[in-house]
């Protein structure tokens, strides 16, 4: 069962991803555990836009902990990263 | 059956089910453990073959003997083991190395280079060992790098030496660029059961078929477009359009060739290079997929790209990933605290770190024979046209990324004409910058003159 806070963060994330999605691949067709790059929603260089979103919204400092692109591979892994950092 | 269904045969549940029934025994036998052992055994064979090919080479400061190569092989194996142990025990490494593992790795490479430069014939066989290790290291450095990245991200648990070793001297092929990246990426794409393996193998077979088709297309291009043609030209009645190769036109600065033929040559070269990458890349990825690693293709329809950054993603995926993983993303992350309020400057720095600095560095150390002999400046001089190519590439990618960011989230633009114009723009950009990347001994000035000749601006003789 997804917690209310996680659900809220997911909705916020989906709202953000809708602003960077590729025109022909809407976010609504991508599952929570589906790869964002593999599904064609974004390309691997556009991951930096997710980085900026996480820095600005949750204050995550990627310089300190090293940058693992796999942590941003799916919506579920992004939510896990947010939870770990905000804990 | 429709054409698109035929093209996607590897996704068809009926075909997958048939494959599982027909080859059920093989699928069951080829467990992840056995697949990795086969590839690791192949890696030993590749290592021995590659090192043996160095025996007798006289391109270095001194001829290399069999004894020197054997000892160098042992040193390289030892280094591979040491880096594996360092990755496995990453948490216990000194803080500086944990923070900068890639710098430390490249420091080891430059250390070996320095020792090779300082070595003298009086050192006997040990000079040969140093030369061979420094010669082979650029092939291994990115592969060790991926292993260290995996360690940095805390993903080494459960992996053994042979898991990584199979990527060091890959039997499936590759250049200094590791196709399929490292074991971290491979294991994420690995088939876990018979159905996934069947899917992966069918996807691999599809790539082999495509590779064969593109190879025939390349031959046909050589026969029908490029003059004077090849053996196939005679079989096809001796007809060839006779378009000169771009390398030849650049060397001649376009002299004596109508400008529209030069333009055709520019576009033909782009298509030729895309096909060449697709043929080789598909073969390599096909082998990986047949062994259950269902990884991304190296080349995926780049000629249909509607933006420069999309083309760069699709043309040579594993090189782009190498640049992104080792230069672009780390630079972008590191600059977060300093340039948070200047997002465009931050993006600019990250793009140039990858497409310009990283790209040049990769190609500099790839010139391993020059490097081993200490001719670093000669190497940089050899790359003088590439400097300009990389600069234009980086600038193009940066502008394209900004444009993509503006376009993102908007509905797809209707209209075939607009799409066609976008694709044509991408072809023209890459076709033109490739003038400074095409192989051959043409000087930088000759390339500039050829570029000008495309617009009727040939300089006065």
Interface residues (C-beta under 8 A of the other chain):
Chain A: X18 X19 X20 X21 X22 X23 X24 X38 X43 X44 X45 X46 X47 X48 X49 X51 X52 X55 X61 X62 X63 X66 X67 X68 X69 X70 X71
Chain B: X152 X153 X155 X184 X188 X296 X309 X310 X313 X320 X321 X324 X325 X328 X329 X330 X332 X333 X334 X335 X336 X337 X340 X343 X347 X350 X397 X401 X404 X405 X407 X408 X409 X410 X411 X412 X413
